[in-house]
Amino acid sequence: MGRPPVLPKKKKDGYYIEIRNKGAKSGTIIIRDSEQAMMQAAKQYETTKDVTILGKHENGKRVDDGRKKAKA
């Protein structure tokens, strides 16, 4: 039979942020429907965790809206 191929997961449409404990190598990715909701979540977590804003994704790909990857 063999092993099934492993394909990367396609990202859902929405705004992505990554939160991780300070000093950690990996974190958790959170999806929000609107940019305002994403910024609110980033503000909520920034006091205790490292927050990286990954931006907007549509059709499984990142949408480049002229902004660089920001770290809050």
Secondary structure, 3 states (H helix, E strand, C coil): CCCCCCCCCCCCCEEEEEEEECCCCCCEEEEECCHHHHHHHHHHHCCCEEEEEEEEEECCEECCCCCCCEEC
